[in-house]
């Protein structure tokens, strides 16, 4: 049976090998055949994709790969905080300075 053309994309997205994704696809097709009793109609392909997505999600949850991206993003935000605060301070200082230059000074 042919696999979906997007199978490598699904595999990469779930973090599994293409070979493992092909095995999961075959299992999803068997489950869809048992569930629907038909092969080739829209209900069958929808069930196959639902089973495949569930199997990929289960496979992804069993992998012990560390999720580094959220950590790096939070560190990036933390490094930018002082720069953002300084930028806000300079904007406030500039607005204050511009206000002061626009108002006429009273002489005593």
PALUM-446458 format. One record per atom (N, C-alpha, C): x, z, y. Coordinates in steps of 0.001 Angstrom, whole numbers, plus 524288, in hexadecimal, padded with zeros to 5 digits. Layout:
REM residues N
XZY ...
This chain:
REM residues 108
8034C800007FB5F 800008000080000 8037280000804D6 801D57FD02808A6 804D67FCAD80D7B 8040B80199810BF 80823803008137D 807DA8078A816F4 80667805B681C6F 804778093A81FBC 80336807B48251C 8082B806148280B 807988028A82BAE 80C15800C482EBB 80E4A805208321D 80AFE808D78338F 80CBB80D32836D7 80EDD811C8833B2 80F868111982E97 811658155F82B4F 816AB8178382D27 81A8A8143982E9C 81F748167B83097 81EAA819BE83586 81B1181824838E1 81A0981B2083D9C 817A58206783C3F 813C582058838B5 8116E82544836F8 81588828D083484 818FC826888314B 81D0D8299D82EB3 820BD82C08832B5 8225D828F78367B 825E382AFC83A84 8233C82F3983DB8 81E5B82E6783F07 81B6D8323484218 81AE68376583F2C 81A2B8372283A09 819A383BDE836E4 81EE483E1C83545 8231B83B14835F7 8284783CFE8348A 8297483CA682EBD 826FF838F782C0D 82804838398267B 82A7F832DF825A8 82CD78322382124 82F3F82D1581FF5 82AFC8291181ECB 82C778242881F3D 828B681FF181E39 8272681FFC81877 82AE48212B81509 829A48216380F72 82599825A680E58 8264782A2E810CC 8228A82E6C8100A 81D3682CF58124F 81D3882A42816BE 8184C8288B8191C 8158B8249881592 818858213281300 8161981D7C80F5E 8139F8205980AC2 8164382468808CF 8140A8278D80493 80F0482A3080658 80F1682C5480B13 80A6582EDB80D24 8060782AE080DF2 8075E8261480F83 80372822078103B 800CF820C080B06 803F582035806E7 801B281F14801C8 7FE0E823818000A 7FF93828508010E 7FC3B82CBE7FFB6 7F73282C9A802EA 7F79182B4A807EE 7F2F282AEF80B4B 7EF45826AC8096B 7F1718225480797 7EE3481E0D80590 7EB6081FD0800A6 7EE0B8229F7FD2A 7EB74824947F86F 7E708828507F9CF 7E80F82BD57FD91 7E3FC82F897FF25 7DF5D82CC5801AB 7E06F828C0804CC 7DC33825D080751 7D901822DE80344 7DB95820D97FF37 7D8C681E197FB13 7D52E821D97F82D 7D72B8268C7F70D 7D3EC82A757F46F 7CF5482C1F7F7DC 7D05A82C997FCED 7CC5082E8380081 7C7F982A8A80164 7C978825B38026F 7C593821C2803DF 7C37D81EB77FF35 7C6AF81E137FB36 7C50781AFE7F6B9 7C575815227F799 7C707813927FC37 7C79880E0B7FD87 7CD2880D0F7FF3F 7CEAC8082B7FF13 7D3D8806A9800EF 7D3308021F804AD 7D574802A980953 7D5A77FE4180CE3 7D1C77FE4181150 7CDE6801A78114B 7CA338018E815AD 7CC1E8053681A06 7C95D8053D81E56 7CB0E8084A822E5 7CB0180E25821C4 7C72880FF781ED7 7C6E88158481D84 7CBB18172481A4E 7CD3D813C1816B8 7D1C7814CB8136B 7D6BF8153A816A3 7D7A08117581A28 7DC678118A81D54 7DC69816218211A 7D7E9817818232D 7D79481C1282693 7D8E18210B823A3 7D6CF8218781EDA 7D8008261D81BA8 7DDC28263E81A31 7DFFB821AB81902 7E58D82170817A7 7E8EA8233981C3E 7E79B8217A820E5 7EAAC8230F8257E 7E9E7828DC826A1 7E53382AE0825EA 7E44C8307E826B5 7E782833C0822E8 7E7768322581DF0 7EA89834F181A02 7F05D8348481B2D 7F20A82FE081CD0 7F78E82F0981E06 7F9458327E82298 7F610832CB826A7 7F7658361982B28 7F7A283BD48298D 7F3F983D8082636 7F406842EE82463 7F8E2844068211A 7FA358406081DA2 7FED78411C81A5A 803D38413E81D99 8042383DD882188 808B883DE5824F7 8092284309827F1 804BB84501829C7 804C0849F582C9F 8067784E6D8290E 8048A84E6A82432 806328526C82071 80C058520081F53 80DE884D3581EDE 8137D84C6581DDD 816C184E3282283 814DF84D1482719 817BA84EA182BD2 8180A8549282C46 813E08574082AC1 813DF85CF182B39 8177185F8182735 818BF85CC3822FE 81C3A85F0681F16 821F485E2A82068 8231585A96823F3 8288C8598F8255E 82AAF85E06828A7 82F8F85F1F827EF 832108636C82ACB 8356B8615B82F3A 8339985D78831E8 8369E85B5F8363C 8359285E9083B1E 839A48601E83DDD 838CC86323842A4 8368C85FB4846F4 83324861F0849E4 830D085F2784E49 83402860628532B 837BA85D0685472 83B6185DF3858B0 8393085C1D85DE9 835F78583585DD3 8341B855D7862AE 83150859C686637 82DAB85D0286454 82B2E860C8867E3 82F1D8649586A40 832FA866258673A 836F6869B686935 83A228671F86D94 83BAB8624486CCB 83EC285F80870C0 83B8A85EAB875AA 8369285D5B87504 8333D85C928799C 832A78619987CBA 831F0865FC87A0A 8315F86AE987CE1 8366986C5687FA5 83AE386B5887D2A 83FE386C6C87FAE 8409F868EC88476 83F098641988404 83F778607F8886E 83C3B8627988D0B 8376E8644988BE0 834238666089011 8369786B308927F 838EE86E7C88F45 83B518733E89159 84006871F7894C6 8430986DFA8936B 8477A86C6D896A9 845B086A1A89BDA 841278679989BDC 83F35865388A0AD 83CA2869108A45B 83B0186D9C8A274 8383A871518A5C5 83B35872D38AAB6 8403B8743F8AA70 842F38758A8AF50 84335870F08B320 843D086C408B10B 843F9867B18B47F 83EB5866B58B710 83A848676E8B419 8354F866CB8B65F 8343586AF68BA79 835DE86FBE8B967 83519873F58BD33 83830872D38C22C 83D00870E58C1A3 8403086FA88C634 83DBB86B318C94F 83BAC867528C68B 8391A862FE8C92F 83460864EC8CC45 831348685B8C9F5 82CB286A918CCB6 82E6786DAF8D17C 832B38708B8D103 834BA8739B8D55F 83674870148D9D3 8393186BD58D895 83AF18683D8DCA9 836658656D8DF40 8325C8641A8DC3E 82DBF861978DE8A 82B158655D8E24A 82A8186A3F8E0B9 8281D86E278E427 82B6B86EF58E90C 8309D86F0E8E875 8341786FB48ECEB 8339E86B108F0A4 8335B866578EE7C 832E5861B08F1BF 82DB4861A58F4B2 82974863058F210 82461863238F4B0 824518673B8F8FE 826BB86BAF8F801 8270786FC68FBFA 82A3B86DDF900A3 82E7E86B538FF9E 831D886946903C3 82EFC86524906F4 82C2C861999044E 8294285D8B90711 824EA85FED90A69 8224A863F390876 81E3D8669690B76 820968691291051 8251A86B6990FAF 827AB86E0E91403 8295786A2691834 82B1186586916A1 82CB78619991A6B 8281885F2F91D4B 8238885EF691AD9 81EF785CAA91D52 81C638604392134 81CA18654792076 819FC868EC9240E 81D70869B0928E3 81AFD8696C92D89 81E1486A4093254 81FB486FF9932BF 82477870C29348D 826948760C9352D 8250B8781293A93 8233987CE593ACF 821DB87F5993FC6 826CF881F4941E5 827B28811B946E1 82C2D883AD9495F 82A338883694C92 82CFC88C6C94C91 82B4F8911494F5E 82E27891B895468 
